[in-house]
Amino acid sequence: MKREWLSDIPQKKNMTQEQVAAQAFLNRSYYSLIETGKRNPSFNIAINIAKVLDFDPMRFFDEQVEFESDFSDDVTADIHTRLKETNTGDILYLYDKNIYYIENVITFIATGMERGSTCIIIDDTSNLTLIDRKLKETISTPKREKMILLLPIKKLSNGMSTIQKLLETSPSVRLWWGGKRKGPPRDITSRLYDKKNKASVLFLCSYNASAISAASYIQLMRIYRFLMTDHELIESPFYLSEDQHPEKPDYIEFRLDNVGQESRKKEGEG
């Protein structure tokens, strides 16, 4: 769908496509695809365009949410039910569309809070910005501050002591890892699977489904008890019990690091 509003703003400012694209550090043809709605900008590109034209960059993402909102409720209904029933274990999330990814993070948090769980979301800054914005629309500030920790991956080391404290003192913790191409470090997995934890833990690790091979899907599904897509949450058909891989933190770290390397290699070839 063509973004008429995006073509109107430069006209009012007497700017050409070439000028907007150059100042936003884009080539003109790619900017044209964004303007005509054939491409959606990344968060950083949205910010660059918005700075040049002086508008809120979230307008791009509000538009996307509005366009797909008719599908969101149906898509997340099954996931909402399953997450409401599940409060321990580990979930492999292979996602396709970012719009559903964000909706599912919110569902993960909302159902956790219903069960009294503290929710830790570790993700990149652009996703956390979208997540925080949606949380502010539905959850009061006192509840957010008490029950939700949003932690950028780049600042993970600064938050490890807080994560450890929550695992030691909270009755129930949910942790969402949004590394996309790289699995959680052993600092995270060793803490999650430490039998000394007071908290019952539900751990979710997400991957972009298009970035990994079918063989890697199988490897990952052997590690995680549950498999989630944008549309459903089921028990993994290939799951190996803890008796079959007792050193789970090491196993997760090793396998996911391998998949991360594979993802980066594929992107380099593309």
C-alpha positions as CSV (number, residue, x, y, z in Angstrom):
1,M,0.0,0.0,0.0
2,K,1.5,3.3,-1.1
3,R,2.5,5.7,1.7
4,E,0.8,8.8,0.4
5,W,1.7,10.7,3.6
6,L,5.4,10.0,3.0
7,S,5.3,11.5,-0.5
8,D,3.2,14.5,0.7
9,I,5.7,15.6,3.4
10,P,8.7,16.2,1.1
11,Q,6.5,18.0,-1.4
12,K,5.4,20.4,1.3
13,K,9.1,20.9,2.2
14,N,10.0,21.4,-1.5
15,M,12.3,18.4,-1.3
16,T,12.9,15.7,-4.0
17,Q,13.2,12.0,-3.4
18,E,16.9,12.3,-4.2
19,Q,17.4,14.9,-1.5
20,V,15.5,13.0,1.2
21,A,17.3,9.7,0.3
22,A,20.7,11.4,0.4
23,Q,20.1,13.0,3.8
24,A,18.8,9.7,5.2
25,F,21.9,7.9,3.9
26,L,19.8,5.8,1.4
27,N,19.9,5.3,-2.3
28,R,17.0,6.9,-4.2
29,S,15.6,3.6,-5.6
30,Y,15.4,2.0,-2.1
31,Y,13.7,5.1,-0.6
32,S,11.3,5.0,-3.5
33,L,10.3,1.4,-2.6
34,I,9.7,2.5,1.0
35,E,7.5,5.4,-0.2
36,T,5.5,3.2,-2.5
37,G,5.0,0.7,0.3
38,K,6.9,-2.1,-1.4
39,R,9.5,-2.2,1.4
40,N,9.2,-1.6,5.1
41,P,12.1,0.3,6.7
42,S,14.1,-1.1,9.6
43,F,13.9,0.8,12.8
44,N,17.2,2.7,12.2
45,I,16.2,3.6,8.6
46,A,12.8,4.8,9.9
47,I,14.6,7.1,12.4
48,N,16.9,8.5,9.7
49,I,14.0,9.3,7.3
50,A,12.0,10.8,10.2
51,K,14.8,13.1,11.2
52,V,15.1,14.4,7.7
53,L,11.3,15.0,7.3
54,D,10.6,15.9,11.0
55,F,7.9,13.3,12.0
56,D,7.6,10.5,14.5
57,P,9.4,7.4,13.2
58,M,6.8,5.2,14.9
59,R,4.4,6.3,12.2
60,F,5.8,3.5,10.0
61,F,5.1,0.9,12.6
62,D,1.7,2.2,13.6
63,E,0.8,1.9,10.0
64,Q,2.0,-1.7,9.9
65,V,0.1,-2.7,13.0
66,E,-3.1,-1.1,11.7
67,F,-2.8,-2.9,8.4
68,E,-2.3,-6.3,10.1
69,S,-4.4,-5.9,13.2
70,D,-7.3,-7.9,11.8
71,F,-5.1,-11.0,11.9
72,S,-3.4,-10.5,15.2
73,D,-6.1,-11.6,17.6
74,D,-6.8,-14.8,15.8
75,V,-3.1,-15.6,15.4
76,T,-2.2,-15.1,19.0
77,A,-5.3,-16.7,20.5
78,D,-3.8,-20.2,20.7
79,I,-0.5,-18.9,21.9
80,H,-2.2,-16.9,24.6
81,T,-4.1,-20.0,25.9
82,R,-0.9,-22.1,25.9
83,L,1.3,-19.5,27.5
84,K,-1.4,-19.0,30.2
85,E,-1.3,-22.7,31.0
86,T,2.6,-23.0,30.9
87,N,4.9,-21.6,33.5
88,T,8.0,-23.8,33.4
89,G,10.1,-25.3,30.7
90,D,11.8,-23.9,27.6
91,I,10.4,-22.7,24.3
92,L,12.0,-22.4,20.9
93,Y,10.3,-19.6,18.9
94,L,10.9,-19.6,15.1
95,Y,9.3,-16.4,13.9
96,D,8.5,-15.1,10.5
97,K,6.9,-11.6,10.8
98,N,8.1,-9.0,13.2
99,I,4.5,-7.7,13.7
100,Y,3.6,-11.1,15.2
101,Y,6.9,-11.3,17.1
102,I,6.1,-8.1,19.0
103,E,2.5,-9.2,19.7
104,N,3.8,-12.5,21.0
105,V,6.3,-10.8,23.3
106,I,3.4,-8.8,24.8
107,T,1.4,-12.0,25.2
108,F,4.3,-13.7,26.9
109,I,4.5,-10.8,29.4
110,A,0.7,-10.5,29.9
111,T,0.1,-14.1,30.6
112,G,3.1,-14.2,32.9
113,M,1.9,-11.3,34.9
114,E,-1.5,-13.0,35.2
115,R,0.4,-15.9,36.9
116,G,2.4,-13.5,39.1
117,S,5.7,-14.0,37.2
118,T,8.4,-11.5,36.9
119,C,9.1,-11.1,33.1
120,I,12.6,-10.4,31.7
121,I,12.9,-9.4,28.1
122,I,16.3,-9.4,26.5
123,D,16.3,-8.1,23.0
124,D,17.8,-5.5,20.7
125,T,17.0,-1.8,21.3
126,S,14.7,-1.3,18.3
127,N,12.4,-4.2,19.4
128,L,12.5,-3.0,23.1
129,T,11.3,0.4,22.0
130,L,8.3,-1.1,20.3
131,I,7.6,-3.4,23.2
132,D,7.9,-0.6,25.7
133,R,5.5,1.5,23.8
134,K,2.8,-1.2,23.6
135,L,3.3,-2.0,27.3
136,K,2.7,1.7,28.3
137,E,-0.7,1.5,26.5
138,T,-2.0,-1.4,28.5
139,I,-0.1,-1.8,31.8
140,S,0.2,0.8,34.6
141,T,3.7,2.2,35.5
142,P,3.8,0.7,39.0
143,K,3.1,-2.8,37.6
144,R,5.7,-2.4,34.8
145,E,8.4,-1.3,37.2
146,K,7.6,-4.1,39.6
147,M,7.1,-7.0,37.2
148,I,8.9,-6.3,33.9
149,L,12.6,-5.9,33.1
150,L,13.5,-4.8,29.6
151,L,17.2,-5.3,29.0
152,P,19.1,-4.5,25.7
153,I,21.4,-7.3,24.6
154,K,24.3,-4.8,24.4
155,K,23.9,-4.0,28.1
156,L,23.4,-7.6,29.2
157,S,26.5,-7.6,31.4
158,N,25.1,-4.7,33.4
159,G,21.9,-6.6,34.1
160,M,23.2,-10.0,35.1
161,S,23.2,-9.2,38.9
162,T,19.6,-8.2,38.7
163,I,18.7,-11.4,36.8
164,Q,20.5,-13.5,39.4
165,K,18.6,-11.7,42.2
166,L,15.3,-12.3,40.5
167,L,16.0,-16.0,40.0
168,E,17.0,-16.3,43.7
169,T,14.1,-14.4,45.2
170,S,11.1,-14.5,42.9
171,P,8.7,-17.5,43.0
172,S,8.3,-17.4,39.2
173,V,10.3,-15.9,36.3
174,R,9.8,-15.7,32.6
175,L,12.8,-14.9,30.4
176,W,12.6,-14.0,26.7
177,W,15.8,-14.1,24.7
178,G,15.6,-12.2,21.4
179,G,19.1,-12.7,20.1
180,K,17.8,-13.7,16.6
181,R,21.1,-15.0,15.2
182,K,22.9,-15.9,18.4
183,G,21.9,-18.1,21.3
184,P,22.1,-17.0,24.9
185,P,25.5,-16.9,26.6
186,R,26.4,-19.5,29.2
187,D,26.1,-16.7,31.9
188,I,22.3,-16.8,31.2
189,T,21.8,-20.6,30.6
190,S,23.8,-21.7,33.7
191,R,21.7,-19.4,35.9
192,L,18.4,-20.5,34.3
193,Y,19.1,-24.2,34.9
194,D,20.7,-23.8,38.3
195,K,18.8,-26.1,40.7
196,K,19.4,-23.7,43.5
197,N,17.0,-21.1,42.0
198,K,13.9,-20.4,44.0
199,A,12.0,-19.4,40.9
200,S,10.2,-21.6,38.6
201,V,11.4,-20.6,35.1
202,L,9.9,-20.4,31.7
203,F,12.6,-19.6,29.1
204,L,11.9,-18.6,25.5
205,C,14.6,-18.3,22.8
206,S,13.7,-16.8,19.5
207,Y,15.1,-17.2,16.0
208,N,14.3,-15.7,12.6
209,A,12.9,-18.9,10.9
210,S,14.3,-17.8,7.4
211,A,17.8,-17.6,8.7
212,I,18.4,-21.2,9.7
213,S,18.3,-24.5,7.8
214,A,16.0,-27.4,8.2
215,A,18.8,-29.5,9.8
216,S,19.3,-26.8,12.4
217,Y,15.5,-26.8,13.1
218,I,15.8,-30.4,14.1
219,Q,18.8,-29.8,16.3
220,L,17.0,-27.0,18.1
221,M,13.8,-28.9,18.5
222,R,15.7,-31.6,20.3
223,I,16.8,-29.1,23.0
224,Y,13.6,-27.3,23.6
225,R,10.5,-28.9,25.1
226,F,8.1,-26.6,23.3
227,L,8.1,-25.2,19.7
228,M,6.4,-21.9,18.9
229,T,5.7,-20.2,15.6
230,D,3.9,-16.9,14.9
231,H,0.7,-18.9,14.9
232,E,0.9,-21.7,17.5
233,L,2.7,-23.2,20.5
234,I,3.1,-27.0,20.6
235,E,5.3,-29.7,22.2
236,S,8.4,-30.3,20.2
237,P,8.1,-33.6,18.4
238,F,11.9,-34.1,18.6
239,Y,12.5,-33.1,22.2
240,L,15.2,-35.1,24.1
241,S,14.6,-35.3,27.8
242,E,17.1,-33.9,30.3
243,D,18.2,-37.5,31.0
244,Q,19.3,-37.6,27.4
245,H,21.3,-34.4,27.6
246,P,21.9,-33.7,31.3
247,E,24.4,-30.9,30.7
248,K,21.6,-28.7,29.2
249,P,23.2,-25.2,29.7
250,D,26.4,-26.4,27.8
251,Y,24.3,-28.1,25.1
252,I,22.1,-25.1,24.5
253,E,25.1,-22.7,24.3
254,F,27.0,-24.9,21.9
255,R,24.2,-25.7,19.5
256,L,22.8,-22.2,19.4
257,D,26.3,-20.7,18.8
258,N,26.6,-23.1,15.8
259,V,23.3,-22.0,14.4
260,G,24.3,-18.4,14.9
261,Q,27.4,-18.9,12.8
262,E,25.3,-20.6,10.2
263,S,22.9,-17.7,10.1
264,R,25.6,-15.1,9.6
265,K,27.2,-17.2,6.9
266,K,23.8,-17.4,5.0
267,E,23.4,-13.6,5.3
268,G,26.9,-13.1,3.9
269,E,26.1,-15.3,0.9
270,G,22.8,-13.5,0.2
